[in-house]
Amino acid sequence: MLRRPGLTARAALWLAGTSLAATPLAAQQQAAQAAASAADSQAASIEALYVPTDDDERGLWMQMDEIERDRKTSPLVIHDEQINAYVKSVLCKTVGEAKCANVRLYIVRTPQFNATMAPNGMMEVWSGLLLRMENEAQLAAVLGHEYTHFEERHSVRLFRNAKDKTNAAGFLNLIPFGGLIGLGLLTSIFGFSREMERDADAGSVDYLAKAGYDTAEIAKIWSRLRDEMDRTAEARNTKSRKDKNGGLFGTHPPSAERVETLREAALANPGVPGATGEQEFRQAMVQYWPEFVEDQLKLNDFGGSEFLLESLASDGWTPGLLYARAELYRRQNDKVRFAEAAGFYDEAIAGGGEIAELWRGRGLVRMKLGQADEGRADLKEYLRRSPNAADAPMIAMVAGVQL
């Protein structure tokens, strides 16, 4: 080191130390400025996603806004703060706080599997999808997939392609207003290409890995959906539609090729193996599962419903799941099924189940099995436990008692 004339060795050392300290400080300032600039750039990029670029897109946005106004007052939308806050928190963890800030999330109560995100930033998650998720990582995978569709402006690109082939006004008239499946039909109209689906799958893998989830969970979603479709077909004595692109999974076909591609992607970018958030997800959903299961049972899909219940019971049959299985069997109108249902009710009650409906269900199947005295006793117990039930007058008539 060169010494300045007139400086003592101690002063020179101090200056040297100051100089050394100044260099990283400048570097830190430059890094901070670069980070701030990158944040500003990202914020501008995110903001641009929510702004239509021309009159055609403005027309599309207006239609989406109209659908969203319907969603805000729809009785089918679950407004419960707890479940909405949880699903939104998973989205924010997955794509980042900045990107999720402007997303408007709507959880729709319907037993079908679906999630969508419209060009104006409205995201829908259907309760049937939540019922089918095993853990938080799988939910995050779906949310990351849908956000990637939005981020890559896939719907807008499809809109422009359709406009080039027809005309914007005519195309917009195809978009349904309101109703349960308005946005679901919208996605069918847009019908993402396989290339777009691959992009969204790849984006989902990246988001999951960065968020610290196990990316192997993504392929499991589609693999289980294929298994469910097999069970539905088996019970109905029909051919499985798991390799078909139409119907419920028309916009997200769970093909074998897709499952294998996702498995390979997970091997290349594993994220944090074992980090599934299973307990967090189950805790968040526990109070809603009975309603979601009830919706599923109404689909009259014995094979698919039983597969779902078996999946939910992977760690053991709880009284709640046994009740759901008993209800599934009771609704088959078959004496063999009635007997099996009675056994499931017995197990649920013996296992500590306390909901009044357990005695109602067992009472009804016992009556159908010719066990009149036992059935009436169960129905009386149901009325004792739930005297103000909506069906109390009907059950009282069957039980032969006066309220």
N, C-alpha and C positions, 0 to 999 in steps of 0.2 A: 504494500500500500504506500502511496506517496504521501509525505507529511507536509502540510501547509507550513509555510514559513511562520515562525513565531508561536506555533501551537505546542503545548506541552504534550507529552505522550498520553497523559490521562484525558486531556481534552480531545486529542485526536481519536482516542478509543471511543469516547462518548459520541463524537460525530459519526464515527463508523457505525456505532450501534444505532444511532438515529437514522442513518441512511439505510441500514439493513431493515429497520422496522418500517421505514417509509415505503419500501418496495412492496411488501405484502399488503400494506394498507391501500396502496393505489390499486393493487390487483383486486383486493376485496371490493373497492369502490366500483371498479370496472365490471366485476362479476355481478355486483348488485344492480348496476345500471343495465347490464345485459339481461338479468333475470326480470327486472321491471319491464324492459322493452318486450321481452318474450311474453310476459303476462299480459301486457297491453295488446300485443298482437293476437294472443289466444282469445282474449275477451272480445276483440273486434271480430275475429273469425266466428266465435260462437254467436255473437249478436247477429251476424249476417245470415245465420241459418234461419232466423225467425222473421226475416224481412223478404217479402216477395220482390222479385227483380223487374217484373213488367206487368202489364195489364192482365195477361193470361194467368200468371201466377196469383195475382190479386183475386181473380175470380175463384181460383182453387182455394185460396186462404178463406175467402168468405164462406164457401161451402163448409169447410172444416170448422170454422167458427160457429156456424149454425148448428152443426152436429154437437159441438161442445156445449152450446147453450142448452141443448136438450139434455145432455148428460148431467148438467149441474142440478137439474130438478127431477131427474129420472128416479123412480122408486127402486129401480134395479141396481142403482149405484150404492155401494156400501160406504156410508159416510163416517163410520166409526173412526175416531181419531187414532186409536192405538194401532190398528192394522194398517191404516194409511201411512202413519209415521214410520212404521217398521219397513214397509215395502219401499218407501221413498228413501229411507236411510240406506237400504241395500243398494239402491240405484246410485246414490251419491258416493257410497264407498267404492262402487264399481267403476263409474266413469269420472269421478272427481266432483268436488263441490261446485266448481265453476260451471261445469257442463250440465249438472243436474238442476241448477238453481232455477232455471226458467221452465223446466218441464212440469206440465200439469198432469197429475196422475189420477186416474179413475179406476177403482176396483169394481168390476161389474159382477153381480151375483148370477151366474149361469154355470151349469155343470160342464160345459164344453171346455176343451183345452185351447186357449188362444191368448195372444198378447199382440198389440199393435202400437205403432207410433205414427201419428199423422204428420204431414208436412208443417203444420203450424205449431208443433211442439206438444200436442195432446197425446198422452200415452194411456192405453187401456190394458189392464191385466184382468183376466177372467178368473173367477173363483175356482173353476174346474182345473185351471192350470196350477193354482196354489195347492189344490188337493193332491195333485200328482207329483209335486216336488218333494224330494226326500230331505233336502237340506238347503241351507242358505246359498251355497255355491251354485247349486242348480238354478235357483231363482235368479241369482246374479248373472248367470250365463244367458238366460232368456232376456233379461233387461239389457245386458250389454249388446246382445244380438239386435234387439229392436232399436237401441240407440244408434248402432252403427248404420242401420238402414236410414235412419233420420240424418245422421251426420254426413253420410255419403249422398244424401238427397236422392235416394233411389226412387221414391214416389214421384218427385218432381221430374226426374228423368223419364219415368214411364209416362207421366202426364204429357210431356213434350213429344214423346214418340207417338202416343195416341193422337195428339193434336195434329201432328204432321200427316197422319193417315186419314183423319176425319176433320173435325174442327173443334175448337176448344169448347164452344157453347154446347154442341151436341154431346161431347164427352161429359161435360159437367152435369148435364141432365141425367146421366146414368147414375150419378152418386145419390144414394138414398138419404133421406132425412130421417132423423129420429129412430125410434124403434130399438128393440133389443140388439139387433146385430147390424146396425147401420155401419159401424166402422169395420166389422168383420166382413161384411159384403164389400166394403171399400177395398180391403186388402185383396179380396178375390178378384175385383175388377182390375186392380193394379197388377196382381199376380207376378210377384217378383220373379225374375229370371233365375235360372240355376246359378249363373255367374254372380248375380247380386247376393244370392243366398250364401255362396261360398265366401264372398267378401264379408258378409255379416258374421258368418261363422268364424272367419279368421279374426275379425275385430273382437268378437266375443272372447276368443282364446287370449288375445293380447290384454284385454281389459281384466279378465279374471286373473291372469298371471301377475299383472301390476298391482292388483288389489290384494294379492296375497292369498288367493284361493287355490284349491287343487283343480287344475284344468281337466283332469281325467273325468270329472263329474259331468262334463258337457255331453260326451258320447252316451253316458248312461241314460240321459233323458230320452233320447231318440230310440235307444235300444229297448227301454221299458215300454215306450209307446208302441213299438212293433210287437212286443210280447202281449200287450193289452189288446191290440187289434187281432192277434191270433186267438186269444181267449174269447173275444166277442164272436168271432167267426165260428169257432168250435161250438160254442153254446147255441148258435143259430143255425148250425149245420150249413154254413156257407163258406165261400173262399175268402181268405184274409185279403184285406185291401192294403196291406202294409207297403207294398211296392207300387201302389197306384198313386198318382199325383192329384187326383180329384178329391172331392168331399171335404171333410173337416180339416184335413191336413193338406189341402190343396196348395196353400201358400208356403207350407213348411214341410215338404214331404220327408218322412223319416226313412229314407232309403238306406239299404245296406251300405251302399257306396258312401253315403254321407256319414254314417256311423264310423266306418273305417277311416275316412279322411280325418274326422275329429279325433279319433284315437291316435293317429299318427301325429297330428298337430300337438296333442297333449304331451306326447313323448318328447317332441322337439322343444316344447315350451311348457314345462310341467307346473310352473307356479310354485305353490307350497304344498307338496304332497301331504295328504291327510287333513289339510285345513278346509273342512267342509261347512263348519258352522251349523252342524246338525242340531245341537242342543238349543242354540239360539232360535233356530227356525221353528223347532217343535214347540218351544215355549211361547213363541209369538203367535202360533196358529192354534194352540190347544183349545181355546174357547170357541173357535170358529169351525173346527173340523166337524162337529155334529151336524151343523147346518149344511155344510158343503157335502157331507156324506148323504144326508137326506135328499139333497138335490140330485145327487148321482143315482140314488135308488129309484127315483122317479123316471129315469131314462128307460127303464125296463130292459136293461142290458145286463143280464145275469152274469155272463162270462167276464165282461170287462169290469163290472162292479166287484165281483169276487176277487179278481186279480188285484184291484186297487186295495181292497181291504187286507188281503194277504200281504201286500207290500207295506202297508201302514203298520201291520202287525209283525214286522220283521224282528222286532225286539221282544215280542210277546203279545198275547191277546189281552188287552185291557177290558174292563167291563164295558166301556163305551164302544169299543170295536166289536165286542161280542154282541152287544145290543144291535149294532148296525148289521152284522152278519145275520142275526136272527130275523131282523126285519126284512132283509133281502130274501131269506128263505121263506118267510111267512107269506110273502107276496107272490109266490110261485103257484099258489092254488093247487098244490099237490100234496097228498097225504104223507108221502115219504119226506118231502121237504118240511111239512108241518112238524113231524116228529124230530127232525134235525134242528128245526128252529127252537122247539121246546127245550132241547138239550143246551142250545147256546144261551137261552134265557136263564136256564138253571145255573150254568157256569158263571154268567155275569152277576147274578144275585149272590151266588156263593162266594164270588170274588170281591164282594163289597159294593156292587152296583146299587145305587139308591134312587135313580130316576124313576118316577112313577110309571113311565111308559113301559118299563120292563114287565110289570105286573099286567098291564093292559095287553101287551103282545102275547105273553104266555097264557093269559086267560082266554084270549081269542083262539089261539091254536089248540088249547086244551078242549075248548068247546067243539072245534071242528074234528078233533080226534075222538070225540064221544066221551070225554071226561068232564061231564057237565058240572058236577059238584065242585071239582077242583078249579074248573074254569070260572065259575061264578065267584068262588072265594077270591081268586086273583083279581077279578074285575072289581069286586067290592074293595079290595085293598088299594087298587088304583084310584077309586073314587075317594077313599079315605085320605090318600096321599095328595091327591090333586082335585079337591072338590069343585074348584072353579074352572076346570078344563073346558075348552070349547065343546069337546065331544062328550061331556059328562051326561047330558040327557040321553044320548044314544046308547052309551055304555050302560047306563042305569036300566034302560029298557031291556038290553040283552041279559043283564045280570038279574033282572026281575026284582029290582028294588025301586023304592020311591025316594026322590030327592027332597 
